[in-house]
Amino acid sequence: TSNQTPNSFSKFLPAVCFIWQIAMIILFGIFVRYNEESDTHWIEHKKTKRNLSDIENDFYYRYPSFQDVHVMIFVGFGFLMTFLKRYSFGAVGFNFLIAAFGIQWALLMQGWFHSFGTGKILIAVENLINADFCVGSCLIAYGAVLGKVSPVQLLVMTLCGVTLFAIDEFIILNAKDAGGSMSIHTFGACYGLAISWVLYRPDLNQSKRLLGSVYHSDVFAMIGTLFLWLFWPSFNSAICSHGDGQHRAAINTYLALASTVLTSVAISSLSKDKGKLDMVHIQNSTLAGGVAVGTAAEFMLMPYGALIVGFCCGIISTLGYVYVTPFLEKNLKIQDTCGINNLHCMPGIIGGIVGAISAAGATEYVYGSEGLAAMFPMVPRLQGGHQAAGLCVAIVFGIGGGIAVGTVLKLPIWGDPADDNCFDDEVYWELPEDEESHSVILEYNNHMRNKHQDV
């Protein structure tokens, strides 16, 4: 079968992009305004707050973290998914598309749920960070269906995923989840895996020739890994309280990530007969510690506790790639292209459990009376139960929402690729001429010319 663009693709994609963007403009015009710290009335607000200085504007506290998180969303996640030999345009380009749409819809959805008391959604830099977080869950879900769906399906996934995320986040409002182990990673992974299960392709082996990497594609994916690894402390600390909470979250994440690298390398080497390393493990499992420490990032986890979390997650995530991913595809019919179960789902669940235990075990001796009251909205035992409930809600919303959305995406109207055209950029992108094939033809022609001269 030739790599032809599905007929409905040329009709749906421009229509969806134009109509949805016009809808965003209208909705923003009706509902969205600057908050007091980003409005020109800031000068008046400063005077009413005992002459605040401009440096005390939240922008200067949050914008460096926002920059880091923004890079993770658009560069880190995008390049992490470029490992497929013929799907780099789709990995980076569609990541760009759904993130750009998703942040707009997230600002609306999160605003309606959290800051709609005056009838308007008031936004500032912290809202931009939260919108990026929301979109991050959709990009995680994208990893499960990478190369198997159309961009229109991805936009529908994002529309529904952002909506579900906002509701889930609102329900578990009193659960502490600074780095989103539960609300971002567990929810996003469950959502993507459930969609992949509904969209199961029994004949996907027809595209098996493209379901792999080449040397340069793995190098590009490693660029994504390094961006994510370096900026993850900002991700987990971005919306923490100013001062010790943000400071502690960055330290805990930093240490958990460092610990994860060593155990990921160790298990990767042990899993191979000759002790060689698998680049898939290094690209993904080395990030698992950042996922797992997210919920408890601002807690008094202690530096050695962060190292323990990272140590365990490096082992569990790498073993997941070796054993769990093949099991899911063979027995549960879940075709997880990027292995999001191993990088996001299992570490996210571990992070939720660590958060619940840490909250339930919090004491006044460790936190201090004022610190304990500032950290947790409830007494420790109730807070621990609320944390556990938050994890359950994230799983239920992810799986239930994914099954519902997957059922819609299964309708034969979205222009998704055929089984033998999956993981191939040629279906949806204009590609440059392949220099390698061109050089092969030239080499063959020169060979034939020399042969004729010899004769």
C-alpha positions as CSV (number, residue, x, y, z in Angstrom):
1,T,0.0,0.0,0.0
2,S,1.4,3.4,-1.0
3,N,1.8,6.1,1.7
4,Q,-1.2,8.3,0.7
5,T,-2.7,10.9,3.0
6,P,-6.2,9.7,4.1
7,N,-8.9,11.6,2.2
8,S,-10.6,13.0,5.3
9,F,-7.3,14.5,6.6
10,S,-7.1,17.3,4.0
11,K,-10.7,18.4,5.0
12,F,-10.6,17.9,8.8
13,L,-7.3,19.4,9.8
14,P,-7.6,22.9,8.4
15,A,-11.3,23.1,9.5
16,V,-10.5,22.0,13.1
17,C,-7.5,24.3,13.4
18,F,-9.4,27.4,12.1
19,I,-12.7,26.8,13.9
20,W,-11.1,25.9,17.2
21,Q,-8.7,28.8,17.1
22,I,-11.5,31.3,16.3
23,A,-13.4,29.7,19.2
24,M,-10.4,30.4,21.5
25,I,-10.3,34.0,20.4
26,I,-14.0,34.5,21.1
27,L,-13.9,32.7,24.5
28,F,-10.8,34.6,25.6
29,G,-12.5,37.8,24.5
30,I,-15.5,37.1,26.7
31,F,-13.8,35.5,29.8
32,V,-10.1,36.2,30.1
33,R,-8.4,39.2,31.6
34,Y,-5.1,40.1,33.2
35,N,-4.9,39.7,36.9
36,E,-3.8,42.6,39.2
37,E,-0.1,41.7,38.9
38,S,-0.1,41.8,35.1
39,D,-2.6,44.7,34.6
40,T,-1.7,48.4,34.3
41,H,-3.5,48.9,37.6
42,W,-0.5,47.2,39.3
43,I,0.8,50.7,40.2
44,E,-2.4,51.3,42.2
45,H,-2.3,47.8,43.7
46,K,1.3,48.5,45.0
47,K,0.1,51.5,46.9
48,T,-2.8,49.6,48.6
49,K,-0.3,46.9,49.7
50,R,2.0,49.3,51.6
51,N,4.1,50.3,48.6
52,L,5.2,47.0,47.2
53,S,8.2,47.2,44.8
54,D,8.0,45.9,41.3
55,I,10.5,43.2,42.2
56,E,7.8,41.7,44.4
57,N,5.6,41.1,41.4
58,D,5.0,37.3,41.1
59,F,6.5,37.4,37.6
60,Y,10.0,37.7,39.0
61,Y,9.5,34.7,41.3
62,R,7.8,32.4,38.7
63,Y,9.1,33.3,35.3
64,P,12.4,31.5,35.5
65,S,10.5,28.3,36.4
66,F,8.0,29.0,33.7
67,Q,10.7,29.2,31.1
68,D,12.1,25.8,32.2
69,V,8.7,24.1,32.2
70,H,7.9,25.6,28.8
71,V,11.1,24.2,27.4
72,M,10.3,20.8,28.8
73,I,6.8,20.8,27.2
74,F,7.9,21.9,23.7
75,V,11.5,20.7,23.4
76,G,11.9,18.0,26.0
77,F,8.7,16.0,25.3
78,G,8.9,16.7,21.5
79,F,12.5,15.4,21.1
80,L,12.1,12.5,23.5
81,M,9.6,11.1,21.0
82,T,11.9,11.4,17.9
83,F,13.4,7.9,18.4
84,L,11.3,6.3,15.6
85,K,13.3,6.1,12.4
86,R,10.7,7.7,10.1
87,Y,8.5,9.7,12.5
88,S,10.6,12.7,13.7
89,F,8.4,15.3,12.0
90,G,5.3,13.8,13.6
91,A,6.9,13.6,17.0
92,V,8.1,17.2,17.2
93,G,5.5,18.8,14.9
94,F,2.4,17.2,16.4
95,N,3.8,17.8,19.9
96,F,4.0,21.5,19.0
97,L,0.5,21.5,17.6
98,I,-1.3,19.9,20.5
99,A,0.7,21.8,23.1
100,A,-0.1,25.2,21.4
101,F,-3.8,24.4,21.3
102,G,-3.8,22.7,24.7
103,I,-2.4,25.6,26.7
104,Q,-5.2,27.9,25.4
105,W,-7.9,25.4,26.3
106,A,-6.2,24.7,29.7
107,L,-6.2,28.4,30.6
108,L,-9.9,28.5,30.0
109,M,-10.8,25.2,31.8
110,Q,-8.6,25.7,34.8
111,G,-9.8,29.3,35.0
112,W,-13.4,28.3,35.0
113,F,-12.8,25.9,37.8
114,H,-10.4,27.9,40.0
115,S,-10.6,31.6,39.5
116,F,-14.1,32.4,38.1
117,G,-15.5,34.2,41.2
118,T,-15.7,37.6,39.6
119,G,-17.2,36.3,36.3
120,K,-13.8,36.6,34.6
121,I,-10.7,34.4,34.4
122,L,-7.7,36.4,35.7
123,I,-4.4,35.2,34.4
124,A,-0.7,35.7,35.3
125,V,2.5,33.8,35.0
126,E,1.4,31.0,37.5
127,N,-1.6,30.3,35.3
128,L,0.8,29.8,32.3
129,I,2.7,27.3,34.4
130,N,-0.4,25.4,35.3
131,A,-1.6,25.3,31.7
132,D,1.8,23.8,30.7
133,F,1.3,21.2,33.4
134,C,-2.2,20.4,32.1
135,V,-0.8,20.0,28.5
136,G,2.0,17.8,29.9
137,S,-0.6,15.1,30.8
138,C,-1.8,15.2,27.2
139,L,1.7,14.9,25.8
140,I,2.3,11.9,28.0
141,A,-0.9,10.3,26.6
142,Y,0.4,11.1,23.0
143,G,3.4,8.9,23.7
144,A,1.1,5.8,23.9
145,V,-0.4,6.4,20.5
146,L,2.7,7.9,18.8
147,G,2.6,7.2,15.1
148,K,-0.8,5.5,15.1
149,V,-3.2,8.4,15.0
150,S,-3.9,11.5,12.9
151,P,-3.3,15.1,14.1
152,V,-7.1,15.6,14.2
153,Q,-7.4,12.7,16.6
154,L,-4.6,14.2,18.7
155,L,-6.5,17.5,18.9
156,V,-9.7,15.7,20.0
157,M,-7.6,13.8,22.6
158,T,-6.2,17.1,23.9
159,L,-9.6,18.8,24.0
160,C,-11.0,16.0,26.1
161,G,-7.8,15.3,28.1
162,V,-7.5,19.0,29.2
163,T,-11.1,18.9,30.3
164,L,-10.7,15.7,32.3
165,F,-7.5,17.0,33.8
166,A,-9.2,20.2,35.0
167,I,-12.0,18.3,36.6
168,D,-9.6,15.8,38.2
169,E,-7.4,18.6,39.5
170,F,-10.4,20.4,41.0
171,I,-11.7,17.2,42.8
172,I,-8.4,16.5,44.4
173,L,-7.8,20.2,45.3
174,N,-6.7,19.6,48.9
175,A,-4.2,16.9,47.9
176,K,-0.6,18.2,47.7
177,D,0.8,17.3,44.3
178,A,3.4,19.9,43.4
179,G,5.1,18.0,40.7
180,G,2.0,16.2,39.5
181,S,2.9,12.5,40.1
182,M,-0.8,11.8,40.4
183,S,-2.6,14.6,38.4
184,I,-0.1,14.9,35.5
185,H,1.8,11.6,35.2
186,T,-0.6,8.9,36.5
187,F,-3.6,10.5,34.9
188,G,-1.9,11.2,31.6
189,A,-0.4,7.7,31.4
190,C,-3.7,6.0,32.3
191,Y,-5.5,8.2,29.8
192,G,-3.1,7.3,27.0
193,L,-2.9,3.6,27.8
194,A,-6.7,3.3,27.9
195,I,-7.0,5.1,24.5
196,S,-4.3,2.8,23.1
197,W,-6.2,-0.2,24.4
198,V,-9.4,0.9,22.7
199,L,-7.5,1.7,19.4
200,Y,-5.7,-1.7,19.4
201,R,-4.5,-2.7,16.0
202,P,-4.1,-6.4,15.6
203,D,-2.3,-6.0,12.2
204,L,0.2,-3.4,13.4
205,N,3.0,-5.8,12.6
206,Q,2.6,-4.5,9.0
207,S,4.4,-1.4,10.1
208,K,7.0,-3.3,12.2
209,R,9.8,-2.3,9.8
210,L,9.4,1.3,11.0
211,L,8.8,0.5,14.7
212,G,12.4,1.1,15.7
213,S,15.2,3.6,15.8
214,V,18.4,4.4,13.9
215,Y,21.5,5.9,15.3
216,H,20.7,9.6,14.7
217,S,17.1,9.3,15.8
218,D,18.2,7.9,19.2
219,V,20.7,10.8,19.5
220,F,17.8,13.3,18.9
221,A,15.7,11.5,21.5
222,M,18.5,11.7,24.0
223,I,18.5,15.5,23.5
224,G,14.9,15.5,24.7
225,T,15.9,13.3,27.7
226,L,18.7,15.7,28.7
227,F,16.4,18.8,28.5
228,L,13.8,17.0,30.7
229,W,16.4,15.7,33.1
230,L,18.0,19.1,33.6
231,F,14.8,21.1,34.0
232,W,12.8,18.7,36.1
233,P,13.7,20.4,39.4
234,S,12.0,23.5,38.0
235,F,9.0,21.4,36.9
236,N,8.5,20.0,40.4
237,S,9.1,23.2,42.2
238,A,7.4,25.7,39.9
239,I,4.2,26.3,41.8
240,C,5.5,25.5,45.3
241,S,5.3,28.2,48.0
242,H,8.0,30.8,47.8
243,G,10.9,30.1,50.0
244,D,11.7,26.8,51.7
245,G,9.0,24.8,49.8
246,Q,10.3,25.7,46.4
247,H,13.9,25.3,47.5
248,R,13.3,21.9,49.0
249,A,11.3,20.6,46.0
250,A,14.2,21.4,43.7
251,I,16.7,19.7,46.0
252,N,14.6,16.5,46.3
253,T,14.1,16.3,42.6
254,Y,17.7,16.9,41.8
255,L,18.8,14.0,44.1
256,A,16.1,11.6,42.9
257,L,17.0,12.1,39.3
258,A,20.7,11.6,40.0
259,S,20.0,8.3,41.8
260,T,17.8,7.1,39.1
261,V,20.5,7.3,36.4
262,L,22.8,4.8,38.2
263,T,20.2,2.1,38.8
264,S,18.8,2.5,35.3
265,V,22.2,2.0,33.8
266,A,22.8,-1.0,36.1
267,I,19.5,-2.8,35.3
268,S,19.9,-2.0,31.6
269,S,23.3,-3.6,31.5
270,L,22.1,-6.6,33.6
271,S,19.2,-7.2,31.2
272,K,21.5,-7.8,28.2
273,D,23.5,-10.9,27.6
274,K,26.8,-9.1,27.0
275,G,26.2,-6.4,29.5
276,K,25.6,-3.7,26.9
277,L,23.3,-0.7,27.5
278,D,19.9,-0.2,25.7
279,M,19.4,3.4,24.6
280,V,15.6,3.1,25.2
281,H,16.3,2.6,28.9
282,I,18.7,5.5,29.2
283,Q,16.4,7.8,27.3
284,N,13.4,7.1,29.5
285,S,14.0,5.3,32.8
286,T,16.6,7.9,33.9
287,L,13.7,10.3,34.2
288,A,11.5,8.1,36.4
289,G,12.9,9.6,39.7
290,G,11.6,13.0,38.7
291,V,8.2,11.6,38.2
292,A,8.1,9.7,41.4
293,V,9.3,12.4,43.7
294,G,6.8,14.9,42.3
295,T,4.0,14.6,44.8
296,A,6.3,14.7,47.9
297,A,8.8,17.1,46.3
298,E,8.1,19.9,48.9
299,F,7.6,17.5,51.8
300,M,10.3,16.8,54.4
301,L,11.4,13.8,52.4
302,M,15.0,14.3,53.5
303,P,17.9,14.0,51.0
304,Y,18.5,10.3,51.6
305,G,14.7,9.7,51.1
306,A,14.9,11.4,47.7
307,L,17.8,9.2,46.7
308,I,15.9,6.1,47.8
309,V,12.9,7.1,45.7
310,G,15.1,7.6,42.7
311,F,17.0,4.3,43.3
312,C,13.8,2.3,43.4
313,C,12.3,3.9,40.3
314,G,15.3,3.4,38.1
315,I,15.0,-0.3,38.8
316,I,11.2,-0.5,38.4
317,S,11.1,1.6,35.2
318,T,13.9,-0.2,33.4
319,L,12.4,-3.6,34.3
320,G,9.2,-2.3,33.0
321,Y,10.7,-1.8,29.5
322,V,12.2,-5.3,29.6
323,Y,9.2,-7.2,30.9
324,V,6.0,-5.2,31.3
325,T,5.8,-3.5,27.9
326,P,5.8,-6.9,26.0
327,F,3.3,-8.3,28.5
328,L,0.9,-5.4,28.0
329,E,0.9,-5.8,24.3
330,K,0.7,-9.6,24.2
331,N,-1.8,-10.1,27.0
332,L,-3.7,-6.9,27.5
333,K,-3.7,-5.6,23.9
334,I,-2.1,-2.3,24.8
335,Q,0.4,-1.1,22.2
336,D,2.4,1.5,24.1
337,T,4.8,3.1,21.5
338,C,6.9,5.2,24.0
339,G,6.5,3.0,27.0
340,I,4.7,5.6,29.0
341,N,3.6,2.9,31.5
342,N,7.2,2.6,32.6
343,L,8.2,6.2,32.7
344,H,4.9,7.8,33.9
345,C,2.3,5.4,35.1
346,M,4.3,3.1,37.5
347,P,6.6,5.9,38.8
348,G,3.5,8.2,39.1
349,I,1.7,5.6,41.2
350,I,4.8,5.2,43.3
351,G,5.0,9.0,43.7
352,G,1.4,9.1,44.9
353,I,2.0,6.3,47.4
354,V,5.2,8.0,48.7
355,G,3.2,11.3,49.1
356,A,0.4,9.6,51.0
357,I,2.8,7.9,53.4
358,S,4.9,11.0,53.9
359,A,1.9,13.1,54.6
360,A,0.3,10.6,57.0
361,G,3.6,10.3,58.9
362,A,4.3,14.0,59.1
363,T,5.1,15.2,62.7
364,E,5.4,18.5,64.4
365,Y,8.9,17.5,65.5
366,V,10.0,17.3,61.9
367,Y,8.0,20.2,60.4
368,G,7.5,22.5,63.3
369,S,4.0,23.6,64.4
370,E,3.8,26.5,61.9
371,G,5.5,24.6,59.1
372,L,3.1,21.7,59.5
373,A,0.1,24.0,59.3
374,A,1.5,25.8,56.3
375,M,2.3,22.6,54.4
376,F,-0.8,20.6,54.9
377,P,-4.5,21.8,54.9
378,M,-5.5,18.9,57.1
379,V,-4.1,17.0,60.0
380,P,-1.5,14.4,58.9
381,R,-3.6,11.3,59.1
382,L,-6.5,12.9,57.2
383,Q,-4.0,14.4,54.7
384,G,-2.5,11.0,54.0
385,G,-6.0,9.6,53.3
386,H,-6.8,12.5,51.0
387,Q,-3.5,11.9,49.2
388,A,-4.4,8.2,48.6
389,A,-7.9,9.2,47.5
390,G,-6.4,11.7,45.0
391,L,-4.3,8.9,43.4
392,C,-7.4,6.8,43.0
393,V,-9.3,9.6,41.4
394,A,-6.5,10.2,38.9
395,I,-6.4,6.6,37.9
396,V,-10.2,6.4,37.6
397,F,-10.4,9.6,35.5
398,G,-7.5,8.5,33.3
399,I,-8.8,5.0,32.5
400,G,-12.5,5.9,32.3
401,G,-11.9,9.0,30.3
402,G,-9.5,7.2,28.0
403,I,-12.0,4.5,27.2
404,A,-14.7,7.0,26.5
405,V,-12.4,9.2,24.3
406,G,-10.9,6.1,22.6
407,T,-14.4,5.0,21.6
408,V,-15.0,8.3,19.9
409,L,-11.6,8.2,18.2
410,K,-12.3,4.8,16.8
411,L,-15.0,6.2,14.5
412,P,-13.7,5.9,10.9
413,I,-13.8,9.7,10.2
414,W,-10.6,11.1,11.6
415,G,-8.2,10.2,8.8
416,D,-6.0,7.9,10.9
417,P,-3.2,6.0,9.0
418,A,-3.7,2.4,7.8
419,D,-1.9,-0.4,9.6
420,D,0.9,-0.5,7.1
421,N,1.4,3.3,7.2
422,C,1.9,3.8,10.9
423,F,5.1,5.4,12.2
424,D,5.7,7.1,8.9
425,D,5.9,10.8,8.4
426,E,5.1,10.5,4.7
427,V,1.4,10.1,5.5
428,Y,1.0,13.6,6.9
429,W,4.1,15.6,6.0
430,E,5.8,16.9,2.8
431,L,9.2,15.3,3.1
432,P,12.5,16.4,1.5
433,E,14.3,14.2,-0.9
434,D,16.0,11.3,0.8
435,E,19.7,12.0,0.3
436,E,20.7,8.5,1.2
437,S,18.6,6.9,-1.5
438,H,19.8,9.6,-3.9
439,S,23.4,8.7,-3.2
440,V,22.7,5.0,-3.7
441,I,21.3,5.7,-7.1
442,L,24.3,7.8,-8.1
443,E,26.7,5.1,-6.8
444,Y,24.8,2.4,-8.8
445,N,24.9,4.6,-12.0
446,N,28.7,5.1,-11.6
447,H,29.2,1.4,-11.1
448,M,27.2,0.6,-14.3
449,R,29.1,3.2,-16.2
450,N,32.5,1.8,-15.1
451,K,31.3,-1.7,-15.9
452,H,30.4,-0.7,-19.5
453,Q,33.7,1.0,-20.0
454,D,35.5,-2.1,-18.8
455,V,33.6,-4.2,-21.3
